[in-house]
């Protein structure tokens, strides 16, 4: 056993070793490279494993972010390197946790939503693994040694420029040497980083920084540190400097695109205006995925009530969620604006004060009462501000509900539907009600007394918990239908139900065991991106299944089509679902599909070199590099992906003049206010959207 004298001697030796020349700097580079390599192995990115060029870029990036520490005296350098280690270890690990849930990296707009992290506690805990401790193993040595050096007294005089008796000339020489070494390291780091990235962006990654649709493709070229550096630049450009002003030619091109689209819009057809002045109730269901619809387990239907509704409704079985990093908020945005979400962050948090042509605004201008119901904090996803801009009459949030049955994140969906229907009794008709559920949110904690399925081999797994959650939500659907019938709404209301996004369960083995077959890349893409859409029309109709590709951006045009409101004046990318025209459905990731093909962009070469599947065959690629087969469709998809952020960020639709949008009214009209106050006593709270100042 070591004596206290020997332990002290070991600490002294370690401390002197860290002080010796640039030992601490080399240890920093080694530790951080180890963590970047460990991150790469944990991400499991197909076709994106680190190669020699990636290692060069990673080392160069580390040199760039740490070169300034070489300008400091040894004690200051050690402090700086320790702080850098702590900071970048936290960033690397946060990126890993975020990727496990969202398959993306953290950006500055996401950090602006950090106040929501407390609400994600259960989900975050489920993503942490014991092996993650390897990211922090160096801290066991680094932090105690750093603290010891800082508090044991001054550094050995042999290496400090402030040593008694040191001449002014020696000080200048020491400082010059430090700045020279630091400067050379900076230049080397820039060369190792910029030159390979420039070569990639000029060759196989052309257009990466102009039209990027997925942050992982940026990471594949720039590395993690370079990605965050570019993200900082991008955010500063858009929010501090302002986005680049569009040239006159670009504005004309955008106007021509919308003009051509609107000329093709068809308001004819047997369903146009057939349900004029009907109420509309739309339910955005948390993590409801299409693969589960119509399935049974243990002899029980998982969604029996949804299945029965399909017998008298329109069911879209090839319907895609089109969300990005904003997840639930993106689903809300895309559904109501018929635009695609941003490549990074959420429209709700980045551009909450912008104005778009949205469903609630259009309906309120035509005499509808428009209300949104969500039994959670009103500030989550910045909803209060956004819903004011969308011109909702009122936002019923957590403070408006009696929290008498907590399940998961908040009020159970059964209690949520019951109390929301009580509010709807007093809302004048016609009305539009948008309901956002919560019970089936990750990590799917359902108490034992609400678990009525026999999930067999999946019991005790997150996949089994997900099945229980969806079964519970389906029971809530059944109670909602009963309530609508009791209130006399069933035959006067268009009811829409759709899922907001996937369930974040990526393990392919679960789906293969559940579906009883092997799955390929196309199968998994469709499973993770398809959610159900059901439209039940007043009076009911013979159940119909629509297998054509469709997506969230088709919902608002479809509702207005049923109500007899033309889509001509509005700046939307999507169209309604009730014609025979080809529909191209682009996803934020660059994936797109129509009735014939499903296109997967290359993870390394982007849209230009992807894999195209023929949906009419056995789902085999028809061309590995499908540039010729899909060039027209790919160009259209790419343009829609680029166009949406322009409108999201700058209210561009209010600037275009070729087609006049509806007048933008941000306050409830006197008529609608009088009509509302006659039927309901509003609570004196911030949820009275109409009392908030205009943005």
C-alpha positions in Angstrom: 0.0 0.0 0.0 1.4 3.4 -0.9 2.3 5.8 1.9 1.1 9.4 1.9 4.6 10.5 0.9 4.6 8.2 -2.2 1.0 9.4 -3.2 2.2 13.0 -2.9 5.2 12.2 -5.0 3.0 10.6 -7.7 0.8 13.7 -7.8 3.8 15.9 -8.1 5.2 13.8 -10.9 1.9 13.9 -12.8 1.6 17.7 -12.2 5.1 18.3 -13.5 4.4 16.1 -16.5 1.3 18.2 -17.3 3.4 21.3 -17.0 6.2 20.0 -19.2 6.2 22.0 -22.4 3.0 20.9 -24.3 2.1 17.6 -22.6 -1.3 18.9 -21.5 -2.0 20.0 -25.1 -1.2 16.7 -26.6 -3.2 14.9 -24.0 -6.2 17.2 -24.8 -5.9 16.2 -28.5 -5.7 12.5 -27.7 -8.7 12.6 -25.3 -10.9 14.6 -27.6 -10.0 12.5 -30.7 -10.9 9.4 -28.7 -14.3 10.9 -27.9 -15.0 11.9 -31.5 -14.1 8.4 -32.6 -16.3 6.9 -29.9 -19.2 9.1 -31.0 -18.8 8.0 -34.6 -19.0 4.3 -33.5 -22.1 5.0 -31.3 -24.0 6.8 -34.1 -23.9 3.7 -36.4 -24.2 5.8 -39.5 -24.2 3.6 -42.6 -21.7 4.7 -45.3 -20.4 7.5 -43.0 -17.7 5.9 -40.9 -14.6 8.0 -40.3 -12.0 7.7 -43.0 -8.5 9.2 -43.3 -9.8 12.6 -44.5 -12.3 12.7 -41.6 -9.5 12.1 -39.2 -7.5 15.0 -40.7 -10.5 17.3 -40.5 -11.2 16.2 -36.9 -7.6 16.9 -35.8 -7.6 20.2 -37.7 -10.8 21.3 -36.0 -9.4 20.5 -32.6 -6.3 22.6 -33.4 -8.5 25.5 -34.4 -10.6 25.5 -31.3 -7.7 25.0 -28.9 -4.8 27.0 -30.4 -5.4 30.0 -28.2 -4.5 28.0 -25.1 -0.9 27.9 -26.4 -0.7 31.6 -25.9 -1.2 31.2 -22.2 1.3 30.3 -19.4 1.2 26.6 -18.3 -1.2 27.1 -15.5 -3.6 29.1 -17.7 -3.2 26.7 -20.5 -4.1 23.8 -18.3 -7.2 25.6 -17.1 -8.2 26.5 -20.7 -7.7 23.0 -22.0 -9.7 21.5 -19.0 -12.6 23.9 -19.7 -12.5 23.0 -23.4 -12.5 19.4 -22.5 -15.6 19.8 -20.3 -17.4 21.9 -22.8 -16.9 19.7 -25.9 -17.4 16.5 -24.0 -20.8 17.9 -22.9 -21.6 18.9 -26.5 -20.5 15.5 -27.9 -22.6 13.6 -25.4 -25.6 15.9 -25.9 -25.4 15.3 -29.6 -25.3 11.6 -29.1 -28.4 11.6 -26.8 -30.2 13.9 -29.2 -29.3 11.7 -32.2 -30.6 8.6 -30.5 -34.1 10.2 -30.3 -34.2 12.5 -33.4 -31.5 11.1 -35.7 -30.1 14.6 -35.9 -27.6 16.9 -34.2 -28.3 19.7 -31.8 -28.3 23.2 -33.3 -28.6 26.7 -31.8 -32.3 26.9 -32.5 -32.7 23.6 -30.6 -30.7 25.1 -27.7 -33.2 27.9 -27.7 -35.8 25.3 -26.8 -33.6 24.1 -23.8 -36.3 25.2 -21.4 -38.3 22.2 -22.5 -35.7 19.7 -21.4 -37.2 19.3 -17.9 -40.3 18.0 -19.5 -38.3 15.4 -21.4 -36.8 13.8 -18.3 -38.3 10.3 -18.8 -37.4 10.2 -22.5 -33.8 11.4 -21.9 -33.3 8.8 -19.2 -34.4 6.0 -21.4 -31.7 7.0 -24.0 -28.8 6.9 -21.6 -26.6 3.7 -21.7 -24.0 2.4 -19.3 -21.4 2.4 -22.0 -21.7 6.2 -22.2 -19.4 6.4 -19.2 -16.5 5.9 -21.6 -17.0 9.5 -22.7 -16.1 10.8 -19.2 -13.4 8.4 -18.2 -10.6 10.9 -18.6 -12.3 13.2 -16.2 -11.4 10.8 -13.4 -7.8 11.8 -13.9 -8.0 15.2 -15.5 -10.2 17.1 -13.1 -8.5 16.0 -9.8 -5.1 16.8 -11.2 -6.2 20.2 -12.5 -7.7 21.1 -9.1 -4.5 19.9 -7.4 -2.3 22.0 -9.6 -4.4 25.1 -9.1 -4.5 24.8 -5.4 -1.0 23.5 -4.6 0.8 26.8 -5.2 2.6 28.4 -8.1 4.0 26.4 -11.0 7.7 25.3 -10.9 9.7 28.4 -11.7 11.6 26.7 -14.5 8.7 27.1 -16.9 6.9 30.3 -15.9 7.7 33.7 -17.5 6.9 35.5 -14.2 9.8 33.8 -12.3 11.7 36.2 -10.0 14.8 37.5 -11.8 13.6 36.7 -15.2 14.7 39.4 -17.6 12.4 41.5 -19.7 14.1 40.1 -22.8 13.4 36.6 -21.8 9.8 37.4 -21.2 9.4 38.9 -24.6 11.1 35.8 -26.1 8.8 33.5 -24.2 5.7 35.4 -25.3 6.9 35.5 -28.9 7.5 31.8 -28.9 4.0 31.1 -27.5 2.2 33.3 -30.0 4.3 31.9 -32.9 3.5 28.3 -31.9 -0.1 29.1 -31.4 -0.3 30.9 -34.7 1.4 28.1 -36.6 -1.0 25.6 -34.9 -4.0 27.8 -36.0 -2.8 27.9 -39.6 -2.2 24.1 -39.6 -5.7 23.6 -38.2 -7.3 25.8 -40.8 -5.4 24.0 -43.6 -6.4 20.6 -42.3 -10.0 21.7 -42.0 -10.8 24.1 -44.8 -9.0 22.5 -47.7 -10.6 19.0 -47.4 -14.1 20.5 -46.9 -13.6 22.9 -49.8 -12.5 20.0 -52.0 -15.6 18.0 -51.0 -18.0 20.9 -51.6 -16.5 21.4 -55.0 -16.8 17.7 -56.1 -19.0 15.1 -54.6 -20.8 17.4 -52.1 -21.7 20.2 -54.4 -24.4 22.5 -53.0 -24.0 21.1 -49.5 -24.0 24.5 -47.7 -26.6 26.1 -50.0 -29.3 23.4 -50.1 -28.6 21.1 -47.2 -31.7 19.2 -46.0 -30.1 17.1 -43.2 -27.5 18.0 -40.6 -26.0 14.6 -40.7 -24.8 15.2 -44.3 -23.0 18.3 -43.0 -21.5 16.3 -40.3 -20.3 13.7 -42.8 -18.2 16.4 -44.5 -17.3 18.9 -41.8 -17.0 16.6 -38.7 -18.8 17.4 -35.5 -16.8 20.5 -34.5 -17.0 21.9 -38.0 -20.8 21.3 -38.1 -21.3 23.3 -34.9 -19.0 26.0 -36.2 -21.1 26.3 -39.4 -24.3 26.2 -37.4 -23.1 29.2 -35.4 -22.3 31.0 -38.6 -25.7 30.1 -40.1 -27.6 31.3 -37.1 -25.7 34.5 -36.9 -26.3 35.1 -40.6 -30.0 34.5 -40.3 -30.7 36.2 -37.0 -28.0 38.8 -36.3 -27.0 39.8 -39.8 -30.2 38.8 -41.5 -30.8 36.2 -44.3 -29.4 37.1 -47.7 -31.8 39.3 -49.6 -33.4 37.5 -52.5 -32.5 38.8 -55.9 -35.2 40.1 -58.2 -34.8 37.1 -60.5 -35.3 34.7 -57.5 -38.5 36.5 -56.5 -39.8 36.3 -60.0 -38.9 32.6 -60.2 -40.8 32.0 -56.9 -43.9 34.0 -58.2 -43.9 32.0 -61.4 -43.7 28.7 -59.5 -46.7 29.6 -57.3 -48.6 31.1 -60.3 -48.1 27.9 -62.3 -49.2 25.8 -59.3 -52.3 27.8 -58.6 -53.3 27.7 -62.3 -53.3 23.9 -62.0 -55.4 24.0 -58.8 -58.8 22.3 -59.4 -61.8 23.3 -57.4 -64.1 21.0 -59.4 -65.2 17.6 -58.3 -68.1 16.0 -56.4 -66.6 16.9 -52.9 -65.9 20.6 -53.5 -68.2 22.5 -51.2 -70.3 19.5 -50.4 -69.7 20.0 -46.7 -69.9 23.8 -46.6 -70.2 25.3 -43.1 -69.6 22.0 -41.4 -67.7 21.9 -38.2 -64.1 20.6 -38.3 -62.4 18.7 -35.5 -58.9 17.7 -36.2 -56.9 15.5 -33.9 -53.1 15.4 -34.0 -52.2 12.1 -32.3 -48.9 11.7 -30.6 -46.6 9.0 -32.3 -49.5 7.2 -34.0 -47.9 5.3 -36.9 -49.5 3.6 -39.8 -47.9 0.1 -39.5 -50.0 -0.5 -36.4 -53.4 0.2 -38.0 -55.6 -2.9 -38.5 -53.1 -5.1 -36.7 -53.8 -7.5 -33.8 -51.7 -9.1 -31.1 -52.6 -11.8 -28.7 -56.0 -12.1 -30.4 -56.8 -8.5 -29.7 -57.1 -5.6 -32.2 -54.7 -2.8 -31.2 -56.8 -0.1 -32.7 -60.4 -1.4 -32.8 -62.2 2.0 -32.7 -60.0 3.5 -35.4 -60.6 0.3 -37.5 -64.4 0.8 -37.1 -64.1 4.4 -38.1 -62.3 3.3 -41.3 -65.5 1.5 -42.4 -67.3 4.8 -42.8 -64.4 7.2 -43.6 -61.6 8.0 -46.1 -58.4 6.4 -45.0 -55.1 7.4 -46.5 -52.7 4.4 -46.1 -49.7 6.0 -47.9 -49.7 9.2 -45.9 -46.3 10.6 -44.7 -45.5 12.9 -41.8 -43.2 15.6 -43.1 -41.6 16.8 -39.8 -38.0 17.8 -39.0 -36.3 18.7 -35.8 -39.4 20.4 -34.6 -41.3 17.1 -34.4 -44.8 17.8 -32.9 -44.5 21.5 -33.6 -43.5 20.8 -37.2 -46.5 18.5 -37.7 -48.7 21.3 -36.4 -47.0 23.8 -38.7 -46.9 21.7 -41.9 -50.5 20.6 -41.4 -51.8 24.2 -41.0 -49.6 26.1 -43.5 -49.0 23.5 -46.2 -45.3 24.3 -46.1 -42.3 22.1 -45.2 -40.4 22.6 -41.9 -37.0 24.1 -41.5 -33.7 22.1 -41.9 -32.7 23.0 -38.3 -34.9 23.8 -35.3 -38.6 24.5 -35.2 -40.5 27.2 -37.1 -42.4 27.7 -33.8 -39.3 28.8 -31.9 -37.3 30.4 -34.7 -39.9 32.4 -36.5 -42.9 32.6 -34.2 -43.7 36.2 -35.2 -43.9 35.5 -39.0 -47.1 35.3 -40.9 -48.2 32.6 -43.2 -51.5 31.5 -44.9 -52.9 29.1 -42.3 -56.1 27.2 -41.8 -57.4 28.9 -38.6 -56.8 32.3 -40.1 -58.6 31.5 -43.3 -61.6 29.9 -41.4 -61.9 32.8 -38.9 -62.1 35.2 -41.7 -65.1 33.2 -43.0 -67.0 33.3 -39.7 -65.6 30.2 -38.0 -64.7 30.0 -34.4 -61.2 28.5 -34.3 -59.8 27.1 -31.1 -56.9 24.9 -30.1 -56.8 22.4 -27.3 -53.7 20.9 -25.6 -53.5 20.0 -22.0 -49.9 21.1 -21.5 -47.9 24.2 -20.8 -48.9 27.0 -23.1 -45.2 28.1 -23.6 -44.1 24.7 -24.8 -42.9 25.0 -28.4 -43.7 28.7 -28.1 -47.3 27.9 -28.8 -48.9 31.0 -27.3 -47.1 33.3 -29.7 -47.6 31.1 -32.7 -51.3 30.6 -32.1 -51.9 34.3 -31.8 -50.2 34.7 -35.2 -52.4 31.9 -36.7 -55.4 33.9 -35.5 -56.9 31.3 -33.2 -59.7 32.7 -31.0 -58.5 30.8 -27.9 -55.8 28.4 -26.8 -57.1 25.9 -24.2 -53.9 24.8 -22.4 -53.0 23.1 -19.2 -54.4 25.8 -16.9 -57.8 25.4 -18.5 -58.1 21.7 -17.6 -58.8 19.9 -14.4 -55.8 17.6 -14.0 -57.8 14.8 -12.4 -56.2 11.9 -14.3 -52.5 12.3 -15.0 -51.1 9.8 -17.4 -47.6 10.2 -18.9 -46.8 13.8 -19.6 -50.1 15.4 -18.5 -53.8 14.8 -18.5 -54.8 11.4 -19.9 -56.2 11.5 -23.5 -59.6 10.2 -22.2 -59.9 13.0 -19.7 -58.5 15.5 -22.3 -61.2 14.6 -24.9 -63.9 14.6 -22.3 -63.1 18.1 -21.0 -62.4 19.5 -24.5 -65.8 18.3 -25.6 -67.4 20.1 -22.6 -65.8 23.3 -23.8 -67.0 22.7 -27.4 -70.6 22.6 -26.2 -70.5 26.4 -25.8 -68.6 27.3 -28.9 -70.7 28.7 -31.7 -71.0 26.7 -34.9 -69.5 26.4 -37.4 -66.2 25.9 -35.5 -62.7 24.6 -36.1 -61.2 22.7 -33.2 -57.6 21.4 -33.2 -56.8 18.9 -30.5 -53.2 17.7 -29.7 -52.9 14.5 -27.7 -50.1 13.5 -25.3 -50.6 10.1 -23.7 -48.8 8.1 -26.4 -45.6 10.2 -26.0 -42.2 8.6 -25.6 -41.2 6.8 -23.3 -44.8 5.3 -23.3 -45.3 4.9 -19.5 -48.7 3.3 -19.1 -49.7 2.1 -15.6 -50.6 -1.5 -15.1 -54.3 -1.0 -14.7 -54.5 0.7 -18.2 -52.6 -2.1 -19.9 -55.3 -4.3 -21.4 -53.3 -5.9 -24.3 -51.4 -9.1 -24.2 -48.2 -8.0 -25.9 -46.5 -11.4 -25.5 -42.8 -11.4 -26.3 -42.9 -7.6 -26.4 -44.0 -7.2 -22.8 -41.4 -5.3 -20.8 -39.8 -3.6 -23.9 -40.3 -0.1 -25.1 -42.0 -1.5 -28.2 -44.5 -3.3 -26.0 -45.1 -0.1 -24.0 -45.8 1.6 -27.3 -48.4 -0.9 -28.2 -50.1 -0.4 -24.8 -50.1 3.4 -25.3 -51.7 3.3 -28.8 -54.3 0.8 -27.6 -55.2 3.2 -24.7 -55.4 6.2 -27.1 -57.7 4.2 -29.4 -60.0 3.6 -26.4 -60.0 7.4 -26.0 -61.1 7.7 -29.7 -64.1 5.5 -29.0 -65.2 7.7 -26.1 -64.7 10.8 -28.2 -67.0 9.5 -30.9 -69.6 8.6 -28.3 -69.4 12.2 -26.9 -69.7 13.7 -30.4 -72.9 11.7 -31.0 -74.4 12.7 -27.7 -73.7 16.4 -28.4 -75.3 16.2 -31.9 -72.0 16.9 -33.6 -71.5 13.6 -35.4 -73.5 14.4 -38.5 -72.4 18.0 -38.8 -68.7 17.7 -38.3 -65.7 16.7 -40.5 -63.4 14.6 -38.2 -59.8 14.2 -39.1 -57.3 12.0 -37.2 -53.6 11.7 -38.1 -50.3 10.8 -36.4 -47.7 13.5 -35.8 -44.5 11.6 -36.3 -42.8 8.3 -35.6 -42.3 6.6 -32.2 -38.5 7.0 -32.1 -38.1 3.3 -31.7 -35.5 2.5 -34.4 -34.6 -1.2 -33.7 -35.6 -3.0 -36.9 -35.9 -6.4 -35.1 -39.0 -5.2 -33.2 -40.8 -4.5 -36.5 -39.7 -7.7 -38.1 -41.0 -9.8 -35.2 -44.2 -7.8 -35.0 -44.9 -8.0 -38.8 -43.5 -11.5 -39.2 -41.2 -10.8 -42.1 -37.8 -9.5 -42.9 -37.6 -5.8 -43.8 -35.3 -4.0 -46.2 -34.3 -0.3 -46.3 -37.4 0.7 -48.1 -39.7 -1.1 -45.6 -38.0 0.7 -42.7 -38.2 4.1 -44.4 -41.9 3.7 -45.0 -42.6 2.4 -41.5 -40.8 5.3 -39.8 -42.3 8.0 -42.1 -45.8 6.8 -42.6 -48.6 7.8 -40.3 -52.4 7.3 -40.8 -54.8 9.9 -41.9 -58.5 9.3 -41.5 -61.2 11.8 -42.7 -64.8 11.0 -41.5 -67.3 13.2 -43.4 -70.7 14.3 -42.0 -73.3 11.6 -42.3 -70.6 9.0 -43.0 -69.6 7.4 -46.3 -68.6 4.0 -47.5 -65.2 3.3 -46.3 -62.5 4.0 -48.9 -58.8 3.4 -48.8 -56.5 5.8 -50.8 -53.1 4.3 -51.5 -51.7 7.3 -53.4 -48.9 9.1 -51.8 -50.0 12.0 -49.6 -48.6 14.1 -46.8 -49.3 16.6 -44.1 -49.1 19.5 -46.5 -52.2 18.2 -48.2 -54.4 18.5 -45.2 -55.3 22.2 -45.1 -56.0 22.4 -48.9 -58.2 19.3 -48.5 -60.3 20.7 -45.7 -60.9 23.9 -47.6 -61.9 21.9 -50.6 -64.5 20.1 -48.7 -65.8 23.4 -47.3 -65.9 25.0 -50.8 -63.1 27.5 -50.2 -60.9 27.8 -53.3 -57.1 27.4 -52.7 -56.1 29.9 -55.4 -55.1 32.9 -53.2 -52.8 31.1 -50.9 -49.1 30.4 -50.9 -49.0 26.7 -50.3 -46.8 23.9 -51.6 -49.4 21.1 -51.1 -52.7 20.6 -52.9 -55.9 18.8 -51.9 -56.3 15.0 -51.9 -59.4 14.6 -54.1 -58.1 14.7 -57.6 -56.2 12.3 -59.9 -53.1 14.4 -60.4 -49.7 13.0 -59.6 -48.7 14.0 -56.1 -45.0 14.3 -55.2 -44.5 14.1 -51.4 -41.1 15.5 -50.3 -39.8 14.9 -46.8 -37.4 17.2 -44.9 -34.7 14.5 -45.3 -34.8 14.7 -49.1 -36.8 11.5 -49.4 -39.7 11.7 -51.8 -42.4 9.5 -53.1 -45.4 9.4 -55.4 -47.6 6.6 -56.6 -44.8 5.0 -58.6 -41.5 5.5 -56.9 -39.8 6.0 -53.5 -36.6 7.9 -53.6 -33.9 7.7 -51.0 -31.2 10.4 -51.3 -27.6 9.3 -50.8 -26.2 9.8 -47.3 -23.0 11.0 -48.9 -23.9 12.4 -52.2 -27.3 13.9 -51.4 -30.2 14.1 -53.8 -28.0 13.7 -56.9 -27.0 10.1 -56.3 -29.7 8.2 -54.4 -31.6 4.9 -54.7 -34.9 4.8 -56.4 -37.5 2.0 -55.7 -40.2 1.0 -58.1 -43.3 0.6 -55.9 -45.0 -1.5 -58.5 -42.4 -4.3 -58.2 -41.1 -6.2 -55.2 -39.6 -3.1 -53.8 -36.2 -3.6 -55.5 -34.1 -0.6 -56.6 -34.7 0.2 -60.2 -31.5 2.2 -60.5 -28.8 2.6 -57.9 -28.0 6.1 -59.0 -31.3 7.2 -60.2 -30.4 10.6 -61.6 -31.9 10.1 -65.1 -35.1 8.3 -64.0 -36.1 10.8 -61.3 -34.4 14.0 -62.5 -37.6 16.0 -63.0 -39.2 14.8 -59.7 -36.0 15.2 -57.8 -35.6 18.8 -59.0 -39.2 19.6 -58.0 -38.6 18.0 -54.6 -35.4 20.0 -54.1 -37.1 23.2 -55.0 -39.9 22.7 -52.6 -37.4 21.9 -49.8 -35.5 25.1 -50.6 -38.6 27.2 -51.1 -40.4 26.5 -47.8 -37.7 28.0 -45.5 -37.7 31.2 -47.5 -41.4 31.6 -46.7 -41.0 30.4 -43.2 -38.2 32.8 -42.3 -39.4 36.0 -44.0 -43.2 35.9 -44.5 -42.3 35.8 -48.1 -45.9 35.1 -49.1 -46.8 38.6 -47.8 -44.2 40.2 -50.2 -45.1 38.4 -53.4 -47.6 40.4 -55.5 -48.6 38.2 -58.4 -51.5 36.8 -56.5 -53.0 38.7 -53.6 -53.2 36.7 -50.3 -56.0 37.1 -47.9 -56.0 40.2 -45.8 -54.0 39.6 -42.6 -56.1 40.2 -39.6 -54.4 39.5 -36.3 -57.3 40.4 -33.9 -60.7 38.8 -33.6 -63.4 40.8 -35.4 -66.1 42.5 -33.3 -68.6 40.1 -34.7 -66.7 37.0 -33.7 -65.8 38.4 -30.3 -69.5 39.1 -29.6 -70.5 35.7 -30.9 -67.9 34.0 -28.6 -68.6 35.9 -25.5 -72.3 35.2 -25.8 -71.6 31.5 -25.6 -68.7 31.1 -23.2 -67.3 32.9 -20.2 -63.6 33.3 -20.9 -61.0 32.8 -18.2 -58.9 35.8 -17.4 -55.6 34.3 -18.5 -52.9 34.5 -21.1 -54.7 31.8 -23.0 -57.2 34.4 -24.3 -55.2 34.8 -27.5 -57.3 37.7 -28.7 -56.1 39.9 -25.8 -52.5 39.5 -26.6 -50.7 42.4 -28.6 -50.0 41.8 -32.2 -46.6 40.4 -33.0 
